[in-house]
Amino acid sequence: MAVGLEQILAEGLTQMRDEIIRASQDAGQEASGRTYAQITVQTGREGETVWGTIEAPNYFYTLIRGRGPGKIPANLGQIIMEWAKLKGITFSDPKDLVRFGNATAWKIKREGSELYRNHIYVDLVDTPADNFEEYLAQHLDRAMEVLIEEAFTPDNNMDHGYII
């Protein structure tokens, strides 16, 4: 039964991962897709314990609440220029792209990102987590029903069922 539980967990976490990515895309956050490729699902079993995780890049939280003012990565201007290209934002003069990237990085350093400044919360995780909990409850209920049915059904030798 542990293998079945691991499969249930893997399917549920994969659905949750897909919902998180869809929510981010719906919020207009997709550029290259590299962040999404780094959101991974892992499951395993150690003895009778089944475990699972969803891992994301350490900056993922900024997609939810934004980045506050203060220290920024040294290459943030370059990251913003790359993001602008991927989003299809073009400039007639390449120097304007550099100015845009650096000015945006400077504004984030001084004031924080737009999500942070405007106190915007993007629900990327809460709804998918609620859906995962519901999925897990339904599937674990079914798994337990099967175990209970097997426990109380006589085997082929016409012996009585047994109690767990």
N, C-alpha and C positions, 0 to 999 in steps of 0.2 A: 504493500500500500504506500510505502514511503516514496517509491518512484512515481506513482500517480499523484501524490501531493506535490512533488517537485515539478511535475509537468503543469499542474494547476497553477502553482506559484509562478512559473516561468511565463505561462500564457497571460496571466493577469498582469504581471509586471511589464510585459511587452506591450499589452494594450494600454497600460498607463503611460509608458514611454511615448507611444504613438499619439496619445491624447495630448501630452505635454507639447510635443512637436507641433501638432495641429493648432493648439491654442497660441503658440508663439507665431506660427505662420499667419493665423487669423489676425493677430495684433500687428502684422506688418514687420516683424522683426527678422525675417529671413533675408540673408544676403548671399553668402556662398554655400551655406549648408554645412560648413565645417563644425559648427557648434553641435548641430544635431547628430552628426556622425560620432561625436565624442560622448553622447549620452548612451550609456551601455547598460544592459541588463545582465546580471550574473545570478545564477542559482547553484546550489550544491547541497550535498548531504554529508553530515558528519555523524556517523552512527545512526541514531534514530532522529536526529535533529535535521530538519530541512530549513534552509535559509535562502534568502534572496535579497538583492540590492539593485538599485538604480543609481548609477554614478554619472555625474556631469562635471564639466570643467568648473574650476573654483570661481570663475567670474559669473557663473550662471545666475546667481542671485541678482545681479545688476539688470537682468532682463525682467525681473519681477518688480523691483522697487527703484531701480536706477542707482546711480553712483553719486555719493555725496561729494562735496568739495574737499580739496586736500590733495595729498600725494597721488600722482597718476603714473602709469607706466611711462618710461622715457620715450617709448616709441608710439605713444597714443596718437600723435598727429599722423604718423605713417599708417597706423591701423585705420584711422578715420578716412584717409585718402583711399585706401584699399576698399573699405566699405562703400564709399561713394561710387567708385568705379563699378563695383558689383551691383549696386542699386540702380545703375544707369544714370547717375548724376554726372553731367559732363560740363566742361568749361572750355571756352574757346582758347584760352591761354593756359598752358600747363602750370605756370606760376600761380594762377588763380586757384588751382587744385591744392597746391602746397599751402597757400594762404588760408584756404577754407579748412584744411586739415588742422593746421596749427592754431587758427583762431578758435575752432571748435574745441580742440584739446585745452586751450587756455581758459575758455569759458567753463568747461567742465571742472577744471582745476579750481577756479575761483568760486563758482556757484553750484556746481553739481550738474548732473544731467537733467534733461527735461522731466523725466519721470520723477526724479528726486525733488526738483524745484516745485513741481505742481502737485506733489503728494499723490501721484497716480500709482495704483496697485494693479498690476496685470496678473490676473488669475491663471497662472500657468500650472500650478501644482495642486491647489486645494480641491478643485472640482475633480481632476483626474484621481486624486487620492481617495476622495469620497466614493467615486465609481469603483475604484480598486477594492475598497473595503466591502462594498456591496457585492461585487463579483466573487470575492474570496468567501464571504459568508454563504452565498448561494452554493458555490461549488464544494465548500467543505461540508455543508449540510448534506449534499448529495453523497459525498464520499462516506460520511458517517452512516447514512441510511444503508449504503451497500455493505459496510462492515457489519452493521447490526443485523441486516438480513442474512448475511453469510454466517454470522455467529449463531443464529437461531434456526437455520435450515439444516435438517438432517443431511448427513453426507451419503455417499453411494452405498455404504454398508448398512444403511437403515438405522444408524445410531442416532440418538437424539442430538439436537443442536447443543452447543455449549455456550456457557456464559463467559463473556470477556472478563 
